[in-house]
Amino acid sequence: MDLWDFIVQRWDRLLPEAALHASAVIQCTIIAAVAGVALGVAVYRSPAGSALATALTSAILTVPSFALLGLLIPVLGLGVPPTVVALVLYALLPIVRNTIVGLSGVDSAITDAARGIGMNRLRVLTRVELRLAWPAILTGIRVSTQLLMGIAAIAAYAKGPGLGTEIFSGLARAGSANATNQALAGTLGIVVLALLVDGVFVLVGRLTVSRGIRD
Amino acid sequence: MTALEARARRADRMRLLGQPVAVVLLVGGVLAWAFTRDLDSIERANINAAKLLRDTWDHLVLSVVVTALVLAVAVPVGVAVTRRWARWAAPVVLGIATVGQAAPAVGVLVLFFLWTEWEGLWAAALPIALYSLLPVLRNTVVGIQSVDPALVEAGRGIGMSGGAVLRRIELPLAVPLILAGLRTSLVLAVGTATLGAFVNGGGLGLLIDTGYKLNRPTVLVTGAVLAVGLALLVDWLGAVAERGLGPKGLR
């Protein structure tokens, strides 16, 4: 059976797996974005704090994903919990780093002006600084999503949801008729998902970046 | 130096000091814990000095082979697509590499195994090298492209050949970026090498896989922590090398 026949025949299983894969990645990215931006906002004014946050999150990113997953299995069991924790941890660095870079890149004359027209700290942050830093933050979120697409595939080892299931099942059935088709469908499916989601980010950027700084 | 660069440097310095300490504490602690536990026969077969050393060694060899492959392919290709006669190819090659990077590492590894039916070191090293190629390739291209054209002109002006300009001006100036890319590739390689066990490539992933399949958390945790320690250590060595290896004029 060639790949195309295989995909058509298994469509009713591949489609939900692709949907689960995308939804796991997107939900974990959202959690990481909220946590990462909060962390970035909390530390960006302190040089020592932002250095520490960057150092810690980049050390996490160095940890091999298969090893982190292995460490989480004895603690959290199998399935969704270790997948979510691993994905959220890996997504943090690009978001935290870009939040800090974006926020510290805001011209202090602009924040002074905002203070001068009577905005309080919170309003300066939400109406001025975060909006100016948003393109950088969005880039961080986009990088994280691409990263998670691949890591989510490894999470299938711990019975996590998604297209990685096809890859590991192909490996387990090496030599049988559809092993290669399974692994190929899983791998290509993830590439397609990654490209699709990347396209969505371009659209989100168009819609959410403040009109004044759009290029 | 801008405030932002100062912060990035500070984060680097923190990792330069903190990382080796964290590795020693983490690995030392877990090894002490594993060796003082009451181990059954399966655990004893996996948690002993000889086996742990062999798996760590296999892991390192795999990572070094991958890095050598990456250097041997990515730098020449990166240099080639910045030559005048092949400049049109640079965006094409980088585009293919970027799309390729979106492929999951475990998928590339499994597909390579299913297609070639190879097992062992090379079955793991070739696909992992393919997967870790992009950072060095991209940084070589960007590094050479961002050399000031006036310097290249000056080199030509004092009578250097194209090859001499490349060797004595373009490459030395691109070295810091190439090294940064190599460090990223190396860390990717050490991390992805944990997956080598799926195609009998050995390494510390073997302990993780054994511990998981035979339900021996001690073996699993020992393998995982050694892999984490090794990755952090290699990343640290990369950071140290990056500081020491760049051309003196650029430091």
Contacts between the chains, C-beta under 8 A, distances in Angstrom:
chain1	res1	chain2	res2	distance
A	47	B	3	7.6
A	47	B	6	7.2
A	47	B	7	5.5
A	47	B	10	6.3
A	48	B	10	7.3
A	50	B	7	5.6
A	50	B	11	7.6
A	51	B	7	5.6
A	51	B	10	3.9
A	51	B	11	4.1
A	51	B	13	7.9
A	51	B	14	5.6
A	52	B	11	7.6
A	52	B	14	6.4
A	54	B	7	7.5
A	54	B	8	7.3
A	54	B	11	4.0
A	55	B	11	4.5
A	55	B	12	7.8
A	55	B	14	4.3
A	55	B	15	4.7
A	55	B	18	6.9
A	58	B	11	7.4
A	58	B	15	7.0
A	59	B	15	6.6
A	59	B	19	6.7
A	59	B	22	7.6
A	59	B	232	6.6
A	62	B	187	5.6
A	62	B	191	7.4
A	62	B	231	5.2
A	62	B	232	5.7
A	62	B	235	4.7
A	63	B	191	7.5
A	63	B	228	5.0
A	63	B	231	6.1
A	63	B	232	7.5
A	64	B	190	6.9
A	64	B	191	3.6
A	64	B	192	7.4
A	64	B	193	7.8
A	64	B	194	4.5
A	64	B	227	5.1
A	64	B	228	6.9
A	64	B	231	5.4
A	65	B	191	6.7
A	66	B	191	7.7
A	66	B	194	4.2
A	66	B	195	5.8
A	66	B	205	5.9
A	66	B	208	6.3
A	66	B	227	7.5
A	67	B	191	7.8
A	67	B	194	5.7
A	67	B	204	7.5
A	67	B	205	8.0
A	67	B	208	6.5
A	67	B	223	7.5
A	67	B	224	4.1
A	67	B	225	7.7
A	67	B	227	3.9
A	67	B	228	5.1
A	67	B	231	7.6
A	68	B	224	7.4
A	68	B	228	7.5
A	70	B	208	4.1
A	70	B	211	7.3
A	70	B	212	6.7
A	70	B	220	5.2
A	70	B	221	7.4
A	70	B	223	6.8
A	70	B	224	3.9
A	71	B	220	7.9
A	71	B	221	6.4
A	71	B	224	4.6
A	71	B	225	7.3
A	71	B	228	7.6
A	73	B	212	6.4
A	73	B	217	7.8
A	73	B	220	6.8
A	74	B	217	4.1
A	74	B	220	6.5
A	74	B	221	6.4
A	100	B	7	7.5
A	101	B	4	6.4
A	104	B	3	6.7
A	104	B	4	5.8
A	104	B	7	7.3
A	105	B	4	7.0
A	146	B	101	7.9
A	146	B	102	6.3
A	149	B	102	6.7
A	149	B	104	6.9
A	150	B	102	7.6
A	150	B	103	7.5
A	150	B	104	4.0
A	150	B	105	6.0
A	150	B	106	7.8
A	151	B	104	8.0
A	152	B	104	8.0
A	153	B	104	3.7
A	153	B	105	7.9
A	153	B	106	5.3
A	153	B	107	6.0
A	154	B	104	7.3
A	154	B	105	7.6
A	154	B	106	5.2
A	154	B	195	7.3
A	157	B	212	7.8
A	164	B	104	7.1
A	164	B	106	6.9
A	164	B	107	8.0
A	167	B	104	7.2
A	167	B	106	5.8
A	167	B	107	5.0
A	167	B	110	5.3
A	168	B	106	7.8
A	168	B	110	7.7
A	170	B	110	6.0
A	170	B	114	6.5
A	171	B	110	4.7
A	171	B	113	7.2
A	171	B	114	7.7
A	171	B	198	6.1
A	174	B	113	7.1
A	174	B	114	6.0
A	179	B	114	5.7
A	180	B	111	7.2
A	180	B	114	4.6
A	180	B	115	6.9
A	183	B	107	6.4
A	183	B	110	4.7
A	183	B	111	5.2
A	183	B	114	5.7
A	184	B	111	6.2
A	186	B	104	8.0
A	186	B	107	6.0
A	187	B	103	5.7
A	187	B	104	6.3
A	187	B	107	3.1
A	187	B	108	6.9
A	187	B	110	7.7
A	187	B	111	5.9
A	190	B	102	7.5
A	190	B	103	6.9
A	190	B	104	5.1
A	190	B	107	6.5
A	191	B	99	6.9
A	191	B	102	5.0
A	191	B	103	5.1
A	194	B	102	4.0
A	195	B	99	7.2
A	195	B	102	6.5
